[in-house]
Amino acid sequence: MKFKTVKLGDKTVGEGQPAYIIAEIGINHNGSVDIAKQLIDVAIDCGCDAVKFQKRTVEVVYSAEELAKPRENPFGLTNGDLKRGLEFGQKQYSEIDKYCRQKGIAWTASCWDEGAADFMEKFNLPFYKIASASLTDDNLLKHHRKYGKPIILSTGMSDLKLIEHAVGVLGKRDLIILHCTSTYPSKPEELNLRGIQTLSERFGIPIGYSGHEVGLSTSVAAAVLGACVIERHITLDRSMWGSDHAASVEPQGLKRLVRDIRTIEAALGNGVIKIYDSEKPIISKLRRIY
């Protein structure tokens, strides 16, 4: 059975629909709600459909040894200080939820463990994103399905066999797959954009693209190849402190990306060959016989 469209909030995504553009804020807020709000404003100004965050229960996702590793950062001297400092809680997400509702933009999160998913469900998100790193976590996949919400699944670090297994766990209904390469930043020769078509033919469900490359042209190309969702990390400034900023898109770049995708969508048309009204005066001027 083919499921050609999925409803994400008030928008239909998939065959015959405009690309749904997600601005991935992730942890690029650097632990600041003010920066998060600025990034939400950027996404709105650029015409994005949604913003996305990340949520982890730090002690569940990371081992005690990993958290204890020395790592100087703005929040302390260990990796644990960093991970906890970047993690928003009830107060911060309540403020983000209120801000997004006031501004009229959808928001969601990728949840890295069951407790994080239960926490985010308090905000009645319109859909969930499952990160590439979680694609092999069957329990987490099943846990997400308990909420009855649409799911977007990223496929970085995965081959077709792993993706098939994950789809088998999740089922195809209300599922969108994002073709993805998880290197930050990704090399153009490792993007394999034709994988969008491979996944579409294999699964018969909406296929999108999550990009971690430098530049915009390849994300536009993904839309040309049929990606129904385009997700890119965004930042206020690629030189900001933090691990994800260098592979993110700045405000002016995001504006160009959305503009170019919308232009491409208009230019692709419906494939019907016809004479346009705008061409008729040219016919009378240039053709000898018509």
C-alpha positions in Angstrom: 0.0 0.0 0.0 1.2 3.5 -0.9 0.8 6.5 1.4 1.5 9.4 -0.8 0.8 12.3 1.6 1.1 12.9 5.3 -0.7 15.6 7.3 1.7 17.7 9.4 -0.5 19.9 11.5 -2.5 22.0 9.1 -0.4 21.2 6.0 -0.4 18.3 3.7 3.0 17.0 2.7 3.9 14.7 -0.1 2.9 14.1 -3.7 1.7 17.3 -5.5 2.3 19.5 -2.5 4.9 22.3 -1.9 8.1 21.2 0.0 7.7 21.4 3.7 10.7 23.3 5.0 12.0 22.7 8.5 14.5 25.0 10.1 16.6 22.8 12.5 17.5 24.9 15.5 18.7 21.8 17.4 21.2 22.9 19.9 22.3 26.0 18.0 20.5 28.1 20.7 23.6 27.5 22.8 21.5 27.2 25.9 19.8 30.5 25.5 16.0 31.0 25.0 16.7 34.5 23.6 18.9 33.0 20.8 16.2 30.3 20.2 13.6 33.0 19.8 15.9 34.9 17.4 16.2 31.7 15.3 12.5 31.2 15.3 12.1 34.7 14.0 14.6 34.0 11.3 12.7 30.9 10.2 9.4 32.8 10.1 11.0 35.7 8.1 12.4 33.3 5.6 9.1 31.4 5.1 9.9 28.1 6.8 7.0 25.9 7.8 8.4 24.6 11.1 11.3 24.8 13.5 12.8 21.8 15.2 14.7 21.3 18.5 16.4 18.3 20.2 15.6 16.7 23.5 17.6 14.3 25.5 17.6 12.8 29.0 21.4 13.4 29.4 22.0 10.6 31.9 20.2 8.1 29.7 21.7 9.0 26.4 25.3 9.3 27.6 27.3 7.0 29.9 28.8 8.3 33.1 32.2 7.9 31.6 31.3 10.0 28.6 29.8 12.8 30.8 32.9 12.9 33.0 35.3 13.4 30.2 37.2 16.8 30.4 35.8 19.3 27.9 36.2 23.0 28.6 33.0 24.8 27.6 30.9 27.8 28.6 29.0 25.8 31.2 31.9 24.1 32.9 34.9 21.8 32.5 33.3 18.4 31.6 31.3 17.0 28.7 28.5 16.5 31.1 28.5 20.2 32.0 28.2 21.0 28.3 25.4 18.5 27.6 23.3 19.7 30.6 23.9 23.3 29.7 22.5 22.8 26.2 19.4 21.0 27.4 16.2 23.0 27.7 13.6 22.0 30.4 10.0 22.6 31.2 10.4 26.4 31.7 12.3 27.0 28.5 10.1 24.8 26.3 7.0 26.3 27.7 8.3 29.7 26.7 9.2 28.3 23.2 5.8 26.7 22.8 4.0 30.0 23.7 6.3 32.0 21.4 5.8 29.7 18.4 2.0 29.7 18.9 1.9 33.4 19.1 4.0 33.7 15.9 2.0 31.0 14.1 4.8 28.6 13.2 4.8 24.8 14.0 7.5 23.4 16.1 8.7 19.9 17.0 11.7 18.0 18.4 13.8 14.9 17.8 13.7 12.9 21.1 16.6 10.7 21.8 15.1 8.5 24.6 11.6 7.5 25.8 11.6 9.9 28.7 12.4 12.8 26.4 9.6 11.8 24.2 7.2 11.6 27.1 8.3 15.1 28.2 7.8 16.6 24.7 4.3 15.1 24.4 3.1 17.6 27.1 3.3 20.2 24.4 1.1 18.3 21.9 3.5 18.6 19.0 2.0 18.1 15.5 4.6 15.5 14.6 7.9 14.0 15.8 11.3 13.7 14.2 13.5 10.6 14.9 17.2 11.4 14.4 19.5 9.3 12.3 21.3 8.1 15.5 18.1 6.6 16.8 17.1 4.7 13.6 18.2 1.4 15.1 16.5 1.9 18.5 13.4 -0.3 18.1 12.1 0.5 21.5 12.3 4.2 20.9 10.6 3.8 17.5 7.7 1.8 19.0 7.4 4.3 21.9 6.9 7.2 19.4 4.1 5.3 17.7 2.2 5.2 21.0 1.3 8.9 20.6 -0.5 8.5 17.3 1.5 11.4 15.7 3.1 11.5 12.2 6.8 10.7 12.3 9.7 12.0 10.2 12.6 9.5 10.2 16.2 10.6 9.2 18.4 7.9 7.6 22.0 9.1 8.1 24.6 6.4 9.0 22.2 3.7 7.5 22.0 1.4 4.6 18.8 0.1 2.9 18.6 -2.9 5.1 18.7 -0.8 8.3 16.1 1.6 6.9 13.8 -1.3 5.9 14.0 -2.7 9.4 13.1 0.7 10.9 10.2 1.1 8.5 9.0 -2.4 9.4 9.0 -1.4 13.1 7.2 2.0 12.5 4.9 1.0 9.7 4.3 3.2 6.6 1.3 5.1 7.7 1.9 8.8 8.6 5.6 8.3 8.0 8.1 10.5 6.1 11.6 9.4 5.4 14.5 11.9 5.1 17.5 10.9 3.0 20.5 12.1 5.0 24.3 11.9 5.3 25.3 12.5 9.0 28.8 13.9 8.5 29.0 17.5 9.7 29.6 19.1 7.2 28.9 16.5 4.5 31.0 16.3 1.3 29.1 16.8 -1.9 30.3 13.4 -3.2 28.7 11.7 -0.2 25.3 13.3 -0.4 24.0 10.7 -3.0 20.9 12.7 -3.8 19.7 10.0 -6.2 19.0 8.1 -2.9 15.8 10.2 -2.7 14.5 8.5 -5.7 15.7 5.1 -4.5 13.8 5.5 -1.2 10.7 6.7 -3.0 10.6 3.7 -5.3 11.4 1.3 -2.5 8.9 2.5 0.1 6.1 4.3 -1.8 5.8 7.0 0.9 6.8 10.7 1.0 10.6 11.1 0.9 12.5 14.3 2.0 16.0 15.4 2.6 18.0 16.5 5.6 21.1 18.3 4.6 24.3 18.9 6.6 26.4 20.2 3.7 28.0 23.6 3.2 26.1 25.6 0.6 22.5 25.7 -0.7 22.5 24.3 -4.3 22.4 20.6 -3.3 19.4 21.2 -1.1 17.6 22.9 -4.0 18.6 19.9 -6.1 17.0 17.6 -3.6 13.7 19.5 -4.1 14.1 19.1 -7.9 14.5 15.3 -7.3 11.3 15.2 -5.5 12.1 15.7 -1.8 8.8 16.7 -0.1 10.6 17.9 3.1 13.8 19.9 3.2 15.5 20.3 6.6 18.6 22.3 7.3 20.3 23.4 10.5 20.1 27.2 10.9 22.3 29.6 12.9 22.6 33.3 13.5 26.3 33.1 12.6 28.3 30.1 11.4 31.3 31.4 13.5 29.4 31.1 16.7 30.6 28.7 19.4 29.2 25.2 19.1 29.6 22.0 17.2 26.7 22.4 14.7 27.1 26.0 13.6 29.7 25.4 10.9 27.3 23.1 9.0 24.3 25.4 9.4 22.7 28.0 7.2 22.8 31.7 8.2 19.7 33.9 7.8 20.4 35.3 4.3 21.3 31.8 3.1 18.1 30.4 4.5 16.1 33.2 2.8 17.7 32.3 -0.6 17.2 28.6 0.0 13.4 29.0 0.6 13.1 31.4 -2.3 14.9 29.1 -4.7 12.9 26.1 -3.7 9.6 28.0 -4.2 10.9 29.2 -7.6 11.8 25.7 -8.7 8.4 24.4 -7.6 6.7 27.0 -9.8 9.1 26.3 -12.7 8.6 22.6 -12.7 5.0 22.9 -13.7 2.7 20.0 -14.4 4.4 18.5 -17.5 1.6 19.4 -19.9 3.0 20.9 -23.1 1.0 23.8 -24.3 1.1 27.3 -25.8 1.0 30.0 -23.2 -1.0 33.2 -23.6 2.2 35.1 -23.2 3.6 33.4 -26.2 0.7 34.2 -28.6 1.9 37.8 -29.5 5.3 36.3 -30.3 3.7 33.8 -32.6 2.0 36.5 -34.7 5.4 38.4 -35.0 7.8 35.5 -35.7 6.0 32.6 -37.4 5.3 32.6 -41.1 2.7 29.8 -40.8 0.4 29.1 -37.9 
